[in-house]
Structures are given as structure tokens and as C-alpha cells.
Amino acid sequence: MSCFGGAGGQHACEIASKLGINTIVIHKYSSILSAYGMNLADVVQEAQRPHSQAYSTEARQTYQRIFQDLRHQVEASIEKQGISKSKIEFEHYLNMRYQGTETCMMILAKPDGDFKSELQKRHLQEFNFNFPEDRPILIDDVRVRGIGKSDETVTAADQLSRELKSLSYTKCNVEPNTVKSVFFKGHGSQKTPVYILDALSPGSIVPGPAIILDSTQTLVVIPNAIAKILTAHVVIENNSLSKQNLSDTVIDPASLSVFGHRFMSIAEQMGRALQKTSVSLNIKERLDFSCAIFGPDAGLVANAPHVPVHLGSMSYAVKYQHELRKGDLIPGDVLVSNHPEAGGTHLPDITVINPVFDREGTKVLFYVASRGHHTDIGGLGGTSMPPNSTEVSNGATD
């Protein structure tokens, strides 16, 4: 567990114990982490200009000229903050979208200057599909970002793990600054030595109970725990805890909450992706759609807070297709259904069901499904029962 905040070091051990976490990492500036980060941060300045034009070879000269203008503007602004030209780096962006959609993507220029291929990579990564090659691409904005590099240096990211492995640890031989009587739940009042962090050398071990102070924070080391002093960190280990086995039949409330929220987040992300890539006003503006995740037996696992009438019956639609196609599905199959007898609501609500397989492609691990209202079904009114309807076509149940 990584701990930060002015009072974080006082509560870290108790919180970690409740969560079954054995190791706590505390940076020496953890209590003033925001201020420390601001001191290390680069100075960033951006300039942006609206630009309505289709992406093409002919458009290149136009947006390149705008790039140059914005570079001069950004450079002057950063120089006013005391950063020389030699420490300024520039990034060029085009805010691009496919014609007919409203989802813009800010695409960073690569050395070859091919923005289209970068847009396709980004779109495929985020939405798992790309539009046909002949779909026009539009430029909405041109942006330049200037980055003034800071003179401050950051300790190497691997220093923590390197010191944990390489340092020779010995019990602290420094006399405590004072000794106080401190109450610890489950242990009662304990005589607790108080140390000053700057007086402890890297490689020292401080056994609990103990209190370690510096100019900005207080670290409490509970009984049966030890604190390892490193160059830029304090690592507290509570060796009295045993690692929990998530496969045990006893449900751990913390794990249940974490995984429940993660599944809910996936369903919500499905909905955002569907809305952002849709060209239908029913999906994009009216939000007449729903997304959910189902287990390998087609039982509902998590659904986003979308349209209740969709979600109430979608599990029946997935269950119907699961039973109908059991053993026949292969990776890449997509099931589409709207039949009332197969868990449908009304005819324009089309359910798209994707089975997700294991790495070998032999076993369905779970299903993801989305249901949306399509105006292509039900007549020009966009409803399932317009008053001028004369017939209803009966499609296949699968």
C-alpha cells in the first residue's frame, strides 16, 4: 500500500491491517506530495485554433502553417516564465473525427506526419473497430503544446526495489528522542520510542511500536511491525499478517466491493464507447441503450445504470441465446436478437451479444451485451407500434 497525505502515516498501519496488506511504502515527502510534484513538474503551455477542413494531402500545408504560428505563440509564453528556448519541446496535435460522428480525438503528430494512421490506431484501440477507408476524416482544431523542462531531477523509479534487495539491514542503534506511552488497540498502552527520521541512516530497522517524526509528518509503527529506512522511503512491514486466499469460500467484503465496482466500470465504459461511436440520434442523444456483463452461464454480473426496461429482460435474451447456441459458439461470433419470445422488449430494441473466450478459444468466460433502440425497425415514427402499421414481419428466433 502506498501512503501519502499529512495524516496518512498515522493511520497507514491500521488501515493496511484491516485490508490484509503486509507492506506499506511511504515516501519521505509523502505529506507534501502535491507541492513536491509541482516543484518537479515541467511548465506546459498550449495554444489551439479552430480549423474546419477535411484531412487530405492538400490540407497539410494549411495546418503546418498554423503549427508554426502557434509554436511562436507558445514559445514566447514559456520564455516569459524564465525557461530558455533550448529547454522547450513541442508537440503538434490535430483534433480529428470521422465524418458523421461527434467523437473527436486529439492525435499527436509522429515523425512521419501521418495523422490518419494514428487516428485509425487510436480508434481501433479505444472502440475495437475502424470505419471504412473511404469515410472522410475532418479536422476540427489544431493544437501545439510547448513543454519547458524542469531543472529538478527525480529519483530513479527503480531505486526503491533496488534498495530493498541490496541494502544490508540492521537494527537501529540510535537512541530515541523520547519515549511516550501510546495506546494501541489490542495491545493496550505501550512504551513507544520516538525517533527523528533524519537521524536514522538507510538500512536501519525500527521495530514497532515506534513513532518516526520529520518536519512534515508522523509515522506510527504498530506492535509486531518493523520500519525499514531507505534513502527516500520508509517501508513498514507487518509480518504478523497472513496473506488471504481469494479462493476461500468465505467472501471478503473488500474484494467483493473492489471487483463489483470494476465490473460496473466495464459496463459503464461499454455504454460510453457505444454512445461516442454511434451516428444514431437514438443512441447518441436520447441515450436509448443499455450495456451489461453476464457470467459463463449467462447470469447477470453487472449492468450500468441505463434504461431499466432493457436491463430487466436482457438477461433472458442472453440466457436464451446461451442455451440455443451452447457448444456451437467460436471466437468472433456475435449474436443479434430482438424476438419477443427470446427475451426481447419491443421490436426496435436490438440486443447484440458477444461471447468472450479464454486464450485457447474453447471456453466462454463471460458475455457482454448491449441493447439499443433502432429507428430502422417499427416505421418512420421510431416506435414499435405506429398507428399506421399494417403488418409485422416475423424473423427467426436466433
Secondary structure, DSSP 8 states (H G I E B T S, - for coil): -EE-STTHHHHHHHHHHHHT--EEEEETTGGGHHHHHHHH--EEEEEEEEEEEE-STTHHHHHHHHHHHHHHHHHHHHHTTT--GGGEEEEEEEEEEETT----EEEE--TT--HHHHHHHHHHHHHS----TTS-EEEEEEEEEEEE--S-----TTHHHHHHHH---EE--S--SEEEEEEETTTEEEEEEEEEGGGS-TTEEEESSEEEE-SS-EEEE-TTEEEEE-SSEEEEEETT-----TTSSS--HHHHHHHHHHHHHHHHHHHHHHHHH---HHHHTS--EEEEEE-TTS-EEEE-S--HHHHHHHHHHHHHHHHHSTTT--TT--EEE--GGGT-SSTTEEEEEEEEE-TTSSSEEEEEEEEEE-TTSSTTTTSSS-TT----------
